[in-house]
């Protein structure tokens, strides 16, 4: 890539695993923010981003403008007696 992509130096946003003291909902919001950064990237439609994703055995996180993890499950509230 000839110029730095908007994700440069912000990879913590794109990581698939939960950070310490981070709720599942916060993790999902963080990854949605990463997705928005990725979608606005002028390099998104270049082949180099796609090549990077394809070189990873099991891509997780935000890659090529897509979130590669399932969204958080809604917690079921226990009915009070």
FENLINCOR-V370946 format. One record per pair of residues at least 12 apart in sequence whose C-alpha atoms are under 10 Angstrom apart, sorted by the first residue. I is the first residue (numbers start at 0). GAP is how many residues later the second one is. D is the distance in whole Angstrom. If there is no record, write none. Layout:
I_GAP_D ; I_GAP_D
This chain:
0_42_8 ; 0_45_9 ; 0_46_10 ; 0_47_7 ; 0_48_9 ; 1_41_10 ; 2_39_10 ; 2_40_9 ; 3_39_9 ; 4_32_10 ; 4_33_9 ; 4_36_7 ; 4_37_8 ; 4_38_7 ; 4_39_9 ; 4_44_10 ; 5_28_10 ; 5_31_7 ; 5_32_7 ; 5_34_8 ; 5_35_6 ; 5_36_9 ; 5_37_9 ; 6_27_8 ; 6_28_10 ; 6_30_7 ; 6_31_7 ; 6_34_8 ; 9_24_9 ; 9_27_10 ; 10_23_9 ; 10_50_10 ; 10_51_9 ; 11_18_9 ; 11_19_9 ; 11_22_9 ; 12_14_9 ; 12_16_10 ; 12_17_6 ; 12_18_6 ; 12_19_9 ; 12_20_7 ; 12_21_6 ; 12_22_9 ; 12_24_10 ; 12_48_9 ; 12_49_9 ; 13_13_10 ; 13_16_8 ; 13_17_6 ; 13_18_9 ; 13_19_9 ; 13_20_6 ; 13_21_8 ; 13_23_10 ; 13_24_9 ; 13_46_9 ; 13_47_5 ; 13_48_5 ; 13_49_8 ; 13_53_9 ; 14_12_9 ; 14_15_9 ; 14_16_8 ; 14_19_9 ; 14_45_7 ; 14_46_5 ; 14_47_7 ; 14_48_10 ; 15_12_9 ; 15_14_10 ; 15_15_8 ; 15_43_9 ; 15_44_6 ; 15_45_4 ; 15_46_7 ; 15_51_9 ; 15_52_8 ; 15_53_7 ; 15_54_10 ; 16_43_9 ; 16_44_8 ; 16_52_9 ; 17_12_10 ; 22_49_9 ; 23_47_8 ; 23_48_6 ; 23_49_8 ; 23_50_10 ; 24_46_8 ; 24_47_6 ; 24_48_9 ; 24_49_9 ; 25_46_9 ; 26_44_9 ; 26_45_9 ; 27_39_9 ; 27_41_9 ; 27_42_9 ; 27_43_6 ; 27_44_7 ; 28_42_10 ; 30_30_7 ; 30_31_7 ; 30_35_9 ; 30_36_7 ; 30_37_10 ; 30_38_9 ; 30_40_10 ; 31_30_8 ; 31_33_10 ; 31_34_9 ; 31_35_8 ; 32_29_10 ; 33_27_9 ; 33_28_7 ; 33_29_9 ; 33_31_8 ; 33_32_9 ; 33_33_9 ; 34_26_9 ; 34_27_6 ; 34_28_8 ; 34_29_8 ; 34_30_5 ; 34_31_6 ; 34_32_7 ; 35_26_10 ; 35_29_7 ; 35_30_9 ; 36_25_10 ; 36_28_8 ; 37_24_8 ; 37_25_8 ; 37_26_7 ; 37_27_5 ; 37_28_8 ; 38_24_10 ; 38_25_8 ; 38_26_5 ; 38_27_8 ; 39_25_9 ; 40_23_9 ; 40_24_9 ; 42_21_9 ; 43_19_10 ; 43_20_6 ; 43_21_7 ; 44_19_8 ; 44_20_10 ; 45_18_10 ; 46_17_10 ; 47_16_10 ; 48_14_8 ; 48_15_6 ; 48_16_10 ; 49_13_8 ; 49_14_6 ; 50_13_10 ; 51_12_9
